[in-house]
Amino acid sequence: MKAYGPGVVILVAYLVIGSLFAAATPVWQAPDEPAHYNYIRSLAQGHGFPVMEPGDYDQDYIQRLTTEGFPPELSVLSLEYEDHQPPLYYLLAVPVYWVSGGAVLALRLFSLLLGAVGVVMVFLILREFCPTQPGVSWFGGGVVAFIPQYVAMMASVNNDALVMALLWLWLWLALRYLRGHVSVWALGVVAGALLLTKSTAYGVLPLMLVVALLRYRRAGMPRRWASQQLAMMLIPAMLLGGMWWIRNITVYGWPDLMGLIRHDEVVLGQPLTADWLAREGAVPFLRNAIWTTFRSFWGQFGWMGVVLDLRVYQALAIFSSLTIYGALWRLLDSVQTGIEARQRDALVLLGTSAVLTIGMFVVYNLTYVQHQGRYLFPALPLLALGTALGWERLAEPRLAVGTALALLLTITGVGVIGLIQGDLALWPIAMLGAAGLALPTLAFSPGRWRGVFGGGWLLAMAALDLWCLFGFIVPMLSS
């Protein structure tokens, strides 16, 4: 039980902080929240599944609402551009709507609980990867729990919360299935639930093929057996998803199985990538896309209008860079020395899921300008694993000292350039210096103190969450 203590503390802290986000964030000031709410309202009031129709999306009106801060005299009832979404999240939210009388706060707290399920799944996924290292589980899961943007999105009315919970549940079950501890039918049922939640969850379909091939290779069974396993996953998934596809064909016509063709016809006026490229040019466009994606992965709130102090992003950029550096070293070590079969299979599965997530993000942005880092959140289990193992590797003395020296050289270079240009970047220098001091300190501290360092970082992230809420979100969206 002692090993679960940090996880319980992290989960409670996430729920407390998330509840504050849900209560203090002004109503509708989360991406697409009015449209998601209106879907739930339609079901709860007995109007049946909504249909995507012309007029459901009005870019000029949305711009006015977000610019004026959603004043009470401007109704949001006409914002129904999420009507094409699969229904599971909204159906689950209907009882909450009934009990609370349609209170936005209650629905936000419902999403927050789904986000907590997602955090628990990350704990379990990392525990499957490193069953003898509970610190990897709670540190990686804690980083996910306290990403400010993750907290903000989970504390809003949005079907992303159910996507994370179900996708990460499926990944955990898949890892258990590879070791013979879970029925193949369970994977099919959860996959079907994902197909009924959001189109971005359809990456589970190729993942089923990957997991069947991994199990086939591990079990050493005939190919026919692998085909049977894949069929046993696909049957319940297709039956569940098929109910929604048949409905959509009936409403929107063939071949609009997911309502996305109708969606694209309705959302006229949404910023298009081709227009932005023509106006800005490729290099400025890509630079802005990368920077906006990075900021909004960590925290860019409201309808992308609330940005943090630049110094926060600089500190997070340093943390992210060191994390990637450490993770690459750990990966190189694994290539040279080898890893357990269960860990290799887990990396293949989580890596494939992450690649699919990034691929869908890129493809979507080829049409629409949607540089929102939250679309990368389905890949968080792999990122959490890389963070935990990367910093474990950075804490090894030789790499810690070498990295500290490299940071010292970087500080020197930044300082020289700043003096020449007459603009000394004191904050980045201070952050690089702090990292350079922290790494050797961490490396040469007694092993029992490393948990303290990890807990200290998670505490700092929790404090950052509260600063984001009360230092930026509330004052900037309430004025």
C-alpha positions in Angstrom: 0.0 0.0 0.0 2.9 2.4 0.7 3.8 2.4 -3.0 0.3 3.8 -3.8 0.6 6.7 -1.4 2.1 9.2 -3.7 -0.4 8.3 -6.4 -3.3 8.9 -4.1 -1.9 12.3 -3.0 -1.4 13.3 -6.7 -4.9 12.2 -7.5 -6.5 14.2 -4.6 -4.4 17.3 -5.5 -5.5 17.0 -9.1 -9.2 16.8 -8.1 -8.8 19.8 -5.7 -7.0 22.0 -8.3 -9.3 20.8 -11.1 -12.4 21.7 -9.0 -11.0 25.2 -8.6 -10.5 25.5 -12.3 -14.1 24.3 -12.9 -15.5 26.7 -10.4 -13.4 29.8 -11.1 -13.1 29.7 -14.9 -15.8 32.0 -16.3 -18.7 30.1 -18.0 -18.1 29.2 -21.7 -14.4 30.3 -21.5 -13.1 26.9 -22.6 -12.7 25.9 -26.2 -16.0 24.9 -27.8 -17.7 24.5 -24.4 -21.0 26.1 -25.5 -21.3 23.7 -28.5 -20.6 20.7 -26.3 -23.1 21.9 -23.7 -25.8 22.4 -26.3 -25.4 18.8 -27.5 -26.0 17.6 -23.9 -28.9 20.0 -23.6 -30.5 18.6 -26.8 -30.4 15.1 -25.5 -31.5 16.0 -22.0 -34.5 17.9 -23.2 -35.7 15.0 -25.4 -34.8 16.4 -28.8 -32.9 13.3 -29.7 -29.5 13.2 -31.4 -28.8 16.7 -32.9 -28.1 17.0 -36.6 -25.4 19.2 -38.1 -27.1 21.9 -40.1 -26.2 25.2 -41.9 -26.1 28.0 -39.3 -24.7 25.8 -36.5 -21.3 27.6 -37.0 -20.9 31.4 -37.3 -17.3 32.5 -37.2 -18.2 36.2 -36.9 -20.6 35.6 -34.0 -18.0 33.3 -32.2 -15.4 36.0 -32.7 -17.8 38.6 -31.1 -18.6 36.3 -28.2 -14.9 35.6 -27.4 -13.9 39.2 -27.8 -16.6 40.5 -25.5 -16.2 37.7 -23.0 -19.5 36.0 -23.6 -21.8 38.7 -22.1 -25.1 37.4 -20.7 -27.2 39.2 -23.3 -25.6 37.3 -26.2 -27.0 33.8 -26.4 -24.9 30.7 -27.1 -27.8 28.5 -28.0 -27.0 28.8 -31.8 -23.5 27.3 -31.3 -24.2 23.7 -32.3 -21.2 22.9 -34.5 -20.3 19.8 -32.4 -23.5 18.1 -33.4 -21.6 15.7 -35.7 -19.7 14.2 -32.7 -20.4 10.6 -31.7 -22.8 10.5 -28.7 -21.2 8.5 -25.8 -19.8 11.4 -23.8 -23.0 13.4 -24.1 -25.2 10.5 -23.2 -23.2 9.8 -20.0 -23.5 13.5 -19.2 -27.3 13.6 -19.5 -28.0 12.3 -15.9 -25.7 15.0 -14.6 -27.6 17.6 -16.5 -30.9 16.3 -15.1 -29.8 16.2 -11.5 -28.1 19.6 -11.6 -30.7 21.4 -13.6 -28.2 21.9 -16.4 -25.5 23.5 -14.3 -22.3 24.1 -16.2 -20.2 23.5 -13.0 -21.7 20.0 -12.5 -20.9 19.1 -16.1 -17.4 20.4 -15.7 -16.9 18.3 -12.6 -18.2 15.3 -14.5 -15.5 15.8 -17.1 -12.9 16.3 -14.3 -13.7 12.9 -12.9 -13.2 11.4 -16.3 -9.8 13.2 -16.4 -9.0 11.5 -13.0 -9.7 8.1 -14.6 -7.2 9.1 -17.3 -4.6 9.9 -14.7 -5.1 6.6 -13.0 -4.7 4.8 -16.4 -1.4 6.6 -16.9 -0.3 5.3 -13.5 -1.3 1.8 -14.4 0.3 1.9 -17.9 3.7 3.0 -16.4 3.4 0.4 -13.7 3.0 -2.3 -16.4 6.2 -1.0 -18.0 8.2 -0.7 -14.8 6.5 -2.9 -12.2 9.4 -2.8 -9.8 9.8 1.0 -10.0 6.8 2.7 -8.5 8.5 6.1 -8.7 8.4 5.9 -12.5 4.6 5.5 -12.3 3.8 8.3 -9.9 6.2 10.8 -11.3 5.1 10.3 -14.9 1.5 10.2 -14.0 1.9 13.3 -11.8 3.4 15.3 -14.6 0.3 14.5 -16.7 -2.0 15.3 -13.8 -0.5 18.8 -13.3 0.0 19.9 -16.9 -2.0 23.2 -16.7 -3.6 22.7 -20.1 -4.7 19.2 -19.2 -6.3 20.4 -15.9 -8.0 23.2 -17.7 -9.4 21.0 -20.5 -10.5 18.2 -18.1 -12.3 20.9 -16.0 -14.4 22.0 -18.9 -17.4 20.5 -20.8 -15.6 18.7 -23.5 -15.6 15.1 -24.8 -11.8 15.0 -24.8 -12.1 13.8 -21.2 -13.8 10.6 -22.1 -11.4 10.0 -25.1 -8.4 10.1 -22.7 -10.0 7.9 -20.1 -11.1 5.2 -22.7 -8.0 5.4 -24.9 -5.6 5.0 -21.9 -7.8 2.3 -20.5 -7.6 0.5 -23.8 -3.8 0.8 -23.8 -3.5 -0.5 -20.3 -5.8 -3.5 -21.1 -3.8 -4.1 -24.3 -0.6 -4.3 -22.2 -2.3 -6.7 -19.9 -3.7 -8.7 -22.8 -0.1 -9.1 -24.2 0.7 -10.9 -21.0 -2.4 -13.1 -21.1 -4.3 -11.4 -18.3 -7.2 -9.8 -20.2 -9.8 -11.2 -22.5 -9.6 -10.1 -26.1 -13.3 -9.3 -26.0 -12.6 -6.5 -23.4 -10.3 -4.8 -25.9 -13.1 -4.9 -28.5 -15.7 -3.5 -26.2 -13.5 -0.6 -25.1 -12.5 0.1 -28.7 -16.2 0.3 -29.6 -16.8 2.8 -26.9 -14.0 4.9 -28.3 -15.6 4.8 -31.8 -18.7 6.2 -30.1 -16.8 9.0 -28.4 -14.8 11.0 -31.0 -13.4 10.7 -34.5 -9.9 11.4 -33.1 -10.2 8.1 -31.2 -10.4 6.1 -34.4 -6.6 5.5 -34.2 -7.6 2.6 -32.0 -8.5 0.6 -35.2 -4.8 0.3 -36.4 -3.8 -0.2 -32.8 -5.9 -3.3 -32.7 -3.9 -4.7 -35.6 -0.6 -3.8 -33.8 -1.6 -5.5 -30.6 -2.8 -8.7 -32.4 0.5 -8.9 -34.2 2.5 -8.4 -31.0 0.5 -11.1 -29.2 0.9 -13.4 -32.2 4.7 -12.9 -32.1 4.9 -13.5 -28.4 2.6 -16.5 -28.2 4.1 -18.2 -31.2 0.7 -19.3 -32.5 -0.3 -19.9 -36.1 -1.3 -16.9 -38.2 -4.9 -18.1 -38.2 -5.0 -17.7 -34.4 -3.8 -14.1 -34.8 -6.5 -13.5 -37.4 -9.1 -14.9 -35.0 -7.8 -12.6 -32.2 -8.1 -9.6 -34.4 -11.6 -10.6 -35.5 -12.7 -11.0 -31.8 -11.5 -7.4 -31.2 -13.1 -6.0 -34.3 -16.5 -7.6 -34.0 -17.7 -5.8 -30.8 -16.0 -2.6 -31.9 -17.7 -2.7 -35.3 -21.0 -3.5 -33.9 -20.9 -0.6 -31.5 -19.4 1.9 -33.9 -21.7 0.6 -36.7 -24.8 1.8 -34.9 -23.6 5.4 -35.2 -22.4 5.0 -38.7 -25.7 3.7 -39.9 -27.5 6.6 -38.2 -25.1 9.0 -39.9 -25.6 7.5 -43.3 -29.4 7.7 -42.8 -29.1 11.4 -41.8 -26.3 12.7 -43.9 -26.1 10.2 -46.8 -23.4 7.9 -48.1 -20.4 8.0 -47.6 -20.6 10.4 -44.6 -20.2 7.7 -41.9 -18.9 10.1 -39.2 -20.7 13.3 -40.3 -17.4 15.0 -41.1 -18.4 15.8 -44.7 -21.4 17.7 -43.4 -19.2 19.3 -40.7 -16.8 20.7 -43.3 -19.7 22.0 -45.3 -21.1 23.9 -42.3 -18.0 25.4 -40.6 -17.5 28.0 -43.3 -15.2 30.8 -42.2 -13.0 28.7 -40.0 -9.3 29.7 -40.6 -7.8 27.7 -43.4 -4.1 26.7 -43.6 -3.8 27.5 -47.3 -5.0 31.1 -46.6 -2.5 31.6 -43.8 0.3 30.1 -45.8 -0.4 32.5 -48.7 -0.6 35.5 -46.4 2.4 34.7 -44.1 4.7 32.5 -46.1 5.9 29.0 -45.2 8.7 29.8 -42.7 6.8 32.3 -40.5 3.7 30.1 -40.6 5.7 27.0 -39.4 7.5 29.0 -36.8 4.2 30.3 -35.4 2.6 26.9 -35.6 5.4 25.3 -33.6 5.5 28.1 -31.0 1.7 28.1 -30.6 1.5 24.3 -30.3 4.2 24.3 -27.6 2.5 27.1 -25.6 -1.0 25.6 -25.9 0.4 22.1 -24.9 1.4 23.5 -21.5 -1.1 26.3 -21.1 -2.9 28.8 -23.4 -6.3 29.2 -22.0 -9.8 30.4 -22.9 -10.3 30.3 -26.6 -6.5 30.5 -27.1 -6.5 34.1 -25.9 -4.9 33.8 -22.5 -1.1 33.3 -22.7 1.3 33.1 -19.8 4.3 35.2 -18.9 7.1 34.5 -21.4 9.4 33.4 -18.6 7.0 30.5 -17.8 7.3 29.2 -21.3 11.1 29.6 -21.3 11.3 27.5 -18.1 9.0 24.9 -19.5 11.1 24.8 -22.7 14.3 24.1 -20.7 12.5 21.4 -18.8 11.1 19.9 -22.0 14.5 20.0 -23.7 16.3 18.3 -20.8 13.5 15.7 -20.7 13.9 14.8 -24.4 17.7 14.8 -24.0 17.5 12.3 -21.1 14.9 10.2 -22.8 17.1 9.9 -25.9 20.0 8.7 -23.7 17.7 6.2 -22.1 16.5 5.0 -25.5 20.2 4.7 -26.7 21.0 2.6 -23.6 18.1 0.3 -24.4 19.2 -0.2 -28.0 22.7 -1.1 -26.8 21.8 -3.3 -23.8 18.4 -4.6 -24.8 15.1 -4.5 -22.8 12.6 -7.0 -21.6 10.1 -8.3 -24.1 7.1 -6.7 -22.2 8.8 -3.3 -22.3 9.7 -3.6 -26.0 6.0 -4.5 -26.8 4.9 -1.6 -24.6 7.1 0.9 -26.5 5.9 -0.4 -29.8 2.2 0.0 -28.8 2.6 3.4 -27.0 4.9 4.6 -29.8 2.4 3.7 -32.5 -0.3 5.4 -30.6 1.8 8.6 -30.3 2.7 8.5 -34.0 -1.0 8.1 -35.0 -1.8 11.1 -32.7 0.8 13.3 -34.2 -0.2 12.2 -37.7 -3.8 13.1 -37.2 -2.8 16.4 -35.7 -0.6 17.2 -38.8 -3.3 16.1 -41.3 -6.0 18.1 -39.6 -3.7 21.2 -39.7 -3.1 20.7 -43.4 -6.7 22.0 -43.8 -7.6 24.0 -40.8 -5.4 26.2 -38.6 -5.6 24.3 -35.3 -2.3 24.6 -33.6 -3.6 23.5 -30.3 -1.3 21.3 -28.2 -4.2 19.7 -26.5 -4.7 17.6 -29.6 -1.5 15.8 -28.7 -2.7 14.8 -25.3 -3.7 11.2 -26.4 0.1 10.6 -26.6 0.7 11.6 -23.0 1.3 8.0 -21.7 4.4 7.8 -23.9 5.5 11.3 -23.0 5.0 10.5 -19.3 7.1 7.4 -19.6 9.8 9.4 -21.4 9.7 12.1 -18.8 10.1 9.7 -15.9 12.8 7.5 -17.5 14.6 10.6 -19.0 15.0 12.3 -15.7 16.0 9.0 -14.1 18.8 8.8 -16.7 19.7 12.5 -16.2 20.2 11.7 -12.5 23.1 9.4 -13.2 26.3 11.1 -12.1 28.3 11.0 -15.3 25.5 12.3 -17.5 24.5 14.8 -14.8 27.9 16.4 -14.6 28.4 16.4 -18.4 25.0 18.0 -18.9 25.7 20.6 -16.2 29.0 21.5 -18.0 27.1 21.8 -21.3 24.6 24.1 -19.6 27.5 26.2 -18.3 28.8 26.6 -21.8 25.4 27.5 -23.1 25.1 30.2 -20.4 28.4 31.6 -21.4 27.4 31.7 -25.0 24.0 33.3 -24.2 25.8 35.8 -22.0 28.4 36.8 -24.6 25.8 37.2 -27.3 23.6 39.3 -24.9 26.5 41.6 -24.0 27.4 42.1 -27.6 23.7 42.9 -28.5 23.2 44.9 -25.3 20.2 42.7 -24.3 21.3 40.3 -21.6 18.7 37.5 -21.2 18.9 37.2 -17.4 15.9 35.0 -16.9 16.9 32.2 -19.3 20.5 32.4 -17.9 19.1 32.0 -14.4 16.9 29.1 -15.4 19.8 27.3 -17.2 22.0 28.0 -14.2 19.4 26.5 -11.8 19.2 23.4 -14.0 23.0 23.1 -14.1 23.1 23.2 -10.3 20.1 20.9 -9.8 21.4 18.0 -11.9 24.7 17.3 -10.0 22.8 17.9 -6.7 20.2 15.3 -7.7 22.8 12.9 -9.0 25.0 12.9 -5.9 22.1 12.9 -3.3 21.2 9.8 -1.4 18.8 7.6 -3.4 16.0 8.2 -0.9 16.2 11.9 -1.6 15.4 11.5 -5.3 11.8 11.0 -4.5 11.9 14.3 -2.6 13.2 16.0 -5.8 10.5 14.4 -7.9 7.8 15.4 -5.4 9.2 18.9 -5.3 8.9 19.2 -9.1 5.3 18.0 -9.0 4.6 20.5 -6.2 6.0 23.2 -8.4 3.7 22.1 -11.2 0.7 22.2 -8.9 1.7 25.7 -7.8 2.0 26.7 -11.5 -1.6 25.4 -12.1 -2.9 27.7 -9.4 -0.9 30.6 -10.7 -2.3 30.0 -14.2 -5.8 30.0 -12.8 -5.7 33.0 -10.4 -2.9 34.9 -12.0 -4.0 34.7 -15.7 -7.3 32.9 -16.4 -9.6 34.5 -13.8 -8.3 38.1 -14.1 -8.0 38.1 -17.9 -11.3 36.4 -18.6 -13.4 38.1 -16.0 -12.6 41.7 -17.0 
